Structures are given as C-alpha cells and as structure tokens.
Amino acid sequence: MTPVVALAGGVGAARFLRGAIRALPTDSLCAVVNTGDDREFYGVHVSPDLDIVTYTLAGRVDPAKGYGLRDDTYALVDRLAALGHETWFRLGDRDYANALHRTLRLRAGAGLAQVTDELRRSLDVPIRILPMSEDPCPTYVELSGGRRVHFEEYLARDGAPDDVRGVDLSAARSAAPAPGVVEALGEADAVLVCPSNPVVSIGPILAVPGVAEALAERRAPVVAVSPIVGGAPIKGPADRLMRGIGVEVSALGVARLYRGVVDGIVLDERDAALATEIESLGLRVAVTDTLMTDVDASVRVARAALELVDELR
C-alpha cells in the first residue's frame, strides 16, 4: 500500500483524519501527532492531541466539544473541586483512566509511542498513531508584561487572551523524534499537513530535530489544508497566535508560514481569490469547501488533498 503520513494537531486534524481513513486503505496511513500540549493533571500524564485523534477515530469523541469522551462523567474532578483543588482542566473519569494507564506504563518503562499504540488498539483505531516525540516538549505562550504560560494554561485556564507576544518551542527543538517518526516520513509516498493550528500544533512537530530534515530530503509531495477560512480559524486561537508571531491571519499567511515545507495547499472556496498570490509563492493550489461539518465533508476535504498530491507527482 502507498504510505501516507499526516502531521496532526487536535480537533481539526482529527476531523480531517476521519475522512482520510475512508479515502485511503487504513494500513497505508500514519498520523504523527503534536505532544507540545502534554502536561500532568491530577497526577497523570495527559496527551490532549493524541487523545483527541484517538477518540475521534474510534468514534467515541464528545461531538459537542470535539475532545474528551462522549457521555463521560466528571465525578473525580468534581470531588477534587469540592476539596479545594484547581480543576480548570476538565478531565472526565474514563478519560482519566486512559491517562492513568499511560502514566503507569510510562513509569514501568514503556515509551510514549508504545503506550499510544496500546491505547489506539484498545479502542479499535485502525491507523498507526505516533507521538512526535517521547521527550517533554511543552509549548509556552509569551504574553504582555513578560508573562509566560503553558499552552494549556493559556487555552483552557485563561481563555486564550489576545495579548500574545511570542510562542516558545525551544523544548521541541531540543527533543528527539519518537521511534518510527523519521522512518515513517522517509518511507512516505505523500505527507499531509492537517488543518491544525500552524503555530502550536504543526509548529512543534516541525521544530523537533529530524522532522523538517526528513521532509526536506523527501521525494514525496507535501500538501497542507489551510486551517484559516475567510480570515479566521474554524476553531481555536490560531488567529491570536499567528498575530502574536507576526503572521497574517489568512490562508495566504498560512501558505507563507509553510513555504519551503509544503508543495501544495488546499484552500476553502471562500479564499479562492488568494489562489493566484499563493501560487506565486511556488505552491500548487486546490480549492474546495473545507468546512468538515460531518464525515462526508471530511472525506471530501481528504480527497481534495490526495488529488492535489497526485497532481504534484
């Protein structure tokens, strides 16, 4: 089977991948997922993006939130709140059990890649899922007044304020790629960059030493799907983070950010007028409706990306 590797963040990536697994043979697809959001909560190792991708592809994600498990309960965090603990990160009970399994296995000497594979197999997810690294890679957001907070504090605790002054990916730049990541990229016949936050989801993956190099040495086409539609993100704080690092909040800004990494980009039809300027950057462009409101829409977007891959071969 033709191997395809997808670079993935959280909700947007998961919705794209639910289409890709229907557009490709599942044994040909591998997702490399951001771990810059990982952090310990309530004594367990939480991997938000790995879990979002896994739960979505298992058909068990909370559809309203796009993360967490459908119909989960919150007895644990509610009891901790009653005892006076901070519980701004709402982790459901079954979600906590998966994170506790991850923590116990890591303490026993297993690697994050192995534990990720155990969890996805236990939930009958048909594709291979790899963390970008097994090393700690926390992403920090730099705010006005010299404040510096972990990305989950910025997003979940503080509500993603607008006063972003920078993003610190130094931990990812000092990390090693997880087992299998560089090999998967080296063997790939195509690489897809999911419609994830380009700054704090895809940025940390590309910052891990060896990842960008593997892409630069590739012969396979690399195609991205823009997460910015009509000058705004579909979900999440990509606009605030892009402005914070001096990048225009548009599909053109995404294309400029990815220039040198990708060969082509899929735009939403609302941004079709930007195609000519993006093509002047040396990128091939495809245009479709990229709003993934259901599984059929996700399949449509995945197929548009794969058709652009075929054009680039």
C-alpha positions as CSV (number, residue, x, y, z in Angstrom):
1,M,0.0,0.0,0.0
2,T,1.1,3.6,-0.6
3,P,2.3,5.0,2.7
4,V,0.8,8.4,3.7
5,V,1.9,10.3,6.8
6,A,-0.3,13.0,8.3
7,L,1.1,15.7,10.6
8,A,-1.7,16.3,13.1
9,G,-2.8,18.5,16.0
10,G,-6.1,18.2,17.7
11,V,-9.7,18.8,16.7
12,G,-9.2,20.0,13.1
13,A,-6.7,17.2,12.4
14,A,-9.0,14.6,13.9
15,R,-11.9,15.6,11.7
16,F,-9.7,15.6,8.6
17,L,-8.3,12.1,9.5
18,R,-11.8,10.7,9.9
19,G,-12.1,11.5,6.2
20,A,-8.7,10.2,5.3
21,I,-9.3,6.8,6.8
22,R,-12.3,6.5,4.5
23,A,-10.4,7.8,1.4
24,L,-7.3,5.6,1.9
25,P,-6.6,2.0,2.9
26,T,-6.1,2.2,6.7
27,D,-2.9,0.2,6.6
28,S,-1.3,2.9,4.4
29,L,-2.0,5.8,6.8
30,C,0.1,7.0,9.8
31,A,-0.6,10.1,11.9
32,V,2.3,11.9,13.6
33,V,0.7,14.0,16.4
34,N,1.8,17.0,18.4
35,T,2.7,16.5,22.0
36,G,3.5,20.1,22.8
37,D,0.2,20.3,24.8
38,D,1.1,17.4,27.0
39,R,1.1,18.1,30.7
40,E,0.4,16.4,34.1
41,F,-3.0,17.0,35.6
42,Y,-4.2,15.3,38.8
43,G,-1.2,13.1,38.9
44,V,-1.5,11.7,35.4
45,H,0.2,12.3,32.0
46,V,-2.4,13.9,29.7
47,S,-1.7,14.0,25.9
48,P,-4.6,16.2,24.6
49,D,-3.9,15.9,20.9
50,L,-3.1,12.2,20.9
51,D,-6.3,11.6,22.8
52,I,-8.5,13.8,20.5
53,V,-7.2,12.0,17.4
54,T,-7.6,8.6,19.0
55,Y,-11.1,9.2,20.4
56,T,-12.3,10.7,17.2
57,L,-11.1,7.9,15.0
58,A,-12.6,5.4,17.5
59,G,-15.9,7.1,17.1
60,R,-16.0,7.9,20.8
61,V,-15.2,11.6,21.0
62,D,-17.6,14.1,22.6
63,P,-19.2,15.5,19.5
64,A,-20.2,18.8,21.1
65,K,-16.7,19.7,22.4
66,G,-14.5,17.9,19.8
67,Y,-12.4,16.4,22.7
68,G,-12.9,14.1,25.6
69,L,-15.1,11.0,25.6
70,R,-18.8,11.0,24.7
71,D,-21.1,10.6,27.7
72,D,-18.1,10.7,30.2
73,T,-18.8,11.5,33.8
74,Y,-16.8,14.0,36.0
75,A,-17.1,12.6,39.5
76,L,-13.3,12.8,40.0
77,V,-12.7,16.4,39.2
78,D,-16.0,17.5,40.9
79,R,-14.8,15.8,44.1
80,L,-11.3,17.4,43.8
81,A,-13.0,20.8,43.3
82,A,-15.1,20.2,46.4
83,L,-11.8,19.6,48.3
84,G,-10.4,22.9,47.1
85,H,-8.2,21.9,44.2
86,E,-8.0,23.8,40.9
87,T,-10.0,21.9,38.3
88,W,-9.9,24.3,35.3
89,F,-8.8,21.4,33.1
90,R,-12.0,19.2,33.0
91,L,-10.8,15.6,32.6
92,G,-13.6,13.0,32.5
93,D,-13.5,9.8,34.5
94,R,-12.9,7.4,31.7
95,D,-10.6,9.9,30.1
96,Y,-8.7,9.9,33.4
97,A,-8.5,6.1,33.4
98,N,-6.8,6.2,29.9
99,A,-4.4,8.8,31.2
100,L,-3.7,6.8,34.3
101,H,-2.9,3.8,32.1
102,R,-0.5,5.9,30.1
103,T,1.2,7.2,33.4
104,L,1.5,3.7,34.9
105,R,3.0,2.3,31.7
106,L,5.4,5.2,31.3
107,R,6.6,4.7,34.9
108,A,7.1,1.0,34.2
109,G,9.5,1.9,31.4
110,A,7.3,1.8,28.3
111,G,7.8,4.6,25.7
112,L,5.0,7.1,24.8
113,A,4.9,5.6,21.3
114,Q,4.3,2.1,22.7
115,V,1.6,3.3,25.1
116,T,-0.1,5.4,22.3
117,D,-0.3,2.2,20.2
118,E,-1.7,0.3,23.1
119,L,-4.5,2.8,23.6
120,R,-5.4,3.1,19.9
121,R,-5.5,-0.7,19.6
122,S,-7.7,-0.9,22.7
123,L,-10.2,1.4,21.1
124,D,-10.0,-0.3,17.7
125,V,-8.5,2.6,15.8
126,P,-7.3,1.2,12.5
127,I,-4.4,3.5,11.7
128,R,-1.0,3.9,13.3
129,I,-0.7,6.9,15.6
130,L,2.8,8.2,16.7
131,P,3.7,11.0,19.1
132,M,6.1,13.5,17.6
133,S,8.5,12.8,20.5
134,E,8.8,10.9,23.7
135,D,10.7,13.7,25.3
136,P,8.9,16.5,27.3
137,C,8.1,19.2,24.7
138,P,6.0,21.8,26.4
139,T,4.8,24.7,24.3
140,Y,4.8,28.1,26.1
141,V,2.9,31.2,25.1
142,E,4.6,34.5,25.9
143,L,2.2,37.3,26.8
144,S,2.4,41.0,27.5
145,G,4.1,42.1,30.7
146,G,6.7,39.3,30.4
147,R,4.2,36.5,31.4
148,R,4.9,33.0,30.1
149,V,2.3,30.2,30.4
150,H,2.0,26.6,29.3
151,F,-0.3,26.4,26.2
152,E,-3.0,24.5,28.2
153,E,-3.0,27.3,30.8
154,Y,-3.3,29.8,28.0
155,L,-6.1,28.0,26.3
156,A,-8.1,26.1,29.0
157,R,-7.5,28.2,32.1
158,D,-7.2,31.7,30.7
159,G,-9.5,31.5,27.7
160,A,-6.8,32.3,25.0
161,P,-6.2,36.0,25.6
162,D,-5.2,38.2,22.7
163,D,-2.0,39.7,24.1
164,V,0.3,37.1,22.6
165,R,3.9,38.3,22.1
166,G,5.5,35.1,21.1
167,V,5.5,31.3,21.3
168,D,8.3,29.3,22.8
169,L,9.1,26.0,21.0
170,S,12.5,25.5,22.5
171,A,11.6,22.3,24.3
172,A,10.6,20.7,21.0
173,R,13.8,22.0,19.3
174,S,15.8,20.1,22.0
175,A,13.8,16.9,21.7
176,A,14.3,13.7,19.7
177,P,11.7,12.4,17.4
178,A,9.7,9.4,18.7
179,P,10.6,5.9,17.4
180,G,9.2,5.5,14.0
181,V,8.6,9.1,13.1
182,V,11.6,9.8,10.9
183,E,11.3,6.3,9.4
184,A,7.6,6.9,8.5
185,L,8.5,10.2,6.8
186,G,11.3,8.7,4.9
187,E,9.1,5.9,3.6
188,A,6.1,8.1,2.9
189,D,4.8,8.5,-0.7
190,A,2.8,11.5,0.5
191,V,2.7,13.8,3.5
192,L,-0.4,15.6,4.5
193,V,-0.4,18.6,6.9
194,C,-3.7,18.6,8.6
195,P,-5.8,21.7,9.1
196,S,-4.4,22.3,12.6
197,N,-3.1,25.4,14.3
198,P,0.1,26.1,12.3
199,V,1.8,27.8,15.3
200,V,1.2,25.4,18.3
201,S,0.1,22.2,16.6
202,I,2.1,21.8,13.4
203,G,4.9,24.2,14.5
204,P,6.1,21.9,17.4
205,I,6.2,18.9,15.1
206,L,8.3,20.7,12.6
207,A,10.6,22.0,15.4
208,V,11.6,18.5,16.5
209,P,15.1,17.9,15.1
210,G,15.0,15.4,12.2
211,V,11.4,16.1,11.2
212,A,11.9,19.1,8.9
213,E,15.1,17.5,7.6
214,A,13.2,14.3,6.7
215,L,10.7,16.5,4.8
216,A,13.4,18.4,3.1
217,E,15.0,15.2,1.9
218,R,11.7,13.7,0.8
219,R,10.7,12.8,-2.8
220,A,7.1,12.7,-1.7
221,P,4.7,15.6,-2.2
222,V,3.7,17.5,0.9
223,V,0.2,19.0,0.9
224,A,-1.4,21.1,3.6
225,V,-5.0,22.0,4.3
226,S,-5.4,25.6,5.4
227,P,-7.0,25.9,8.9
228,I,-7.9,29.5,8.2
229,V,-11.1,30.2,6.3
230,G,-12.1,33.7,5.4
231,G,-9.5,35.2,7.6
232,A,-10.4,33.3,10.8
233,P,-9.8,29.9,12.3
234,I,-12.7,27.4,12.3
235,K,-11.9,26.5,15.9
236,G,-9.3,27.6,18.5
237,P,-7.0,30.6,18.9
238,A,-4.9,30.3,15.7
239,D,-5.7,33.9,14.9
240,R,-4.3,35.3,18.2
241,L,-1.2,33.1,18.0
242,M,-0.5,33.9,14.3
243,R,-0.8,37.7,15.0
244,G,1.4,37.2,18.1
245,I,4.3,35.9,16.0
246,G,3.7,38.4,13.2
247,V,2.0,36.2,10.6
248,E,-1.0,37.5,8.7
249,V,-4.2,35.7,9.7
250,S,-5.3,34.4,6.3
251,A,-4.8,31.4,4.1
252,L,-2.0,33.4,2.5
253,G,-0.4,33.8,5.9
254,V,-0.5,30.0,6.4
255,A,1.0,29.5,2.9
256,R,3.8,31.8,3.7
257,L,4.4,30.1,7.0
258,Y,4.6,26.7,5.3
259,R,6.6,27.9,2.3
260,G,9.7,25.6,2.0
261,V,7.9,22.8,3.8
262,V,4.8,22.1,1.6
263,D,4.4,21.8,-2.2
264,G,0.7,22.5,-2.3
265,I,-2.2,23.7,-0.2
266,V,-5.9,23.2,-0.2
267,L,-7.9,26.4,0.4
268,D,-11.5,26.9,1.3
269,E,-13.7,28.2,-1.5
270,R,-14.1,31.4,0.5
271,D,-10.4,32.1,-0.1
272,A,-10.3,31.3,-3.8
273,A,-9.3,34.8,-4.6
274,L,-6.0,34.2,-2.8
275,A,-5.0,31.3,-5.1
276,T,-3.0,33.3,-7.6
277,E,-0.9,35.0,-4.9
278,I,-0.3,31.7,-3.2
279,E,0.7,30.1,-6.5
280,S,3.2,33.0,-6.9
281,L,5.0,31.5,-3.8
282,G,5.6,28.3,-5.8
283,L,2.8,26.3,-4.3
284,R,0.1,24.4,-6.2
285,V,-3.4,25.2,-5.0
286,A,-6.7,23.3,-4.8
287,V,-10.0,24.9,-3.8
288,T,-13.0,23.2,-2.1
289,D,-15.4,23.6,0.7
290,T,-13.1,22.8,3.7
291,L,-15.7,23.0,6.5
292,M,-15.8,19.5,7.9
293,T,-19.3,19.5,9.4
294,D,-19.8,15.8,9.1
295,V,-17.9,12.6,7.9
296,D,-18.9,13.1,4.3
297,A,-17.4,16.6,4.4
298,S,-14.2,15.2,5.9
299,V,-14.0,12.7,3.1
300,R,-14.4,15.5,0.6
301,V,-11.5,17.5,2.1
302,A,-9.3,14.5,2.4
303,R,-9.9,13.5,-1.3
304,A,-9.1,17.1,-2.4
305,A,-5.8,16.9,-0.6
306,L,-5.0,13.5,-2.1
307,E,-6.0,14.7,-5.6
308,L,-3.5,17.6,-5.2
309,V,-0.8,15.0,-4.1
310,D,-1.5,13.2,-7.4
311,E,-1.2,16.4,-9.4
312,L,2.2,17.1,-7.8
313,R,3.7,13.6,-8.5
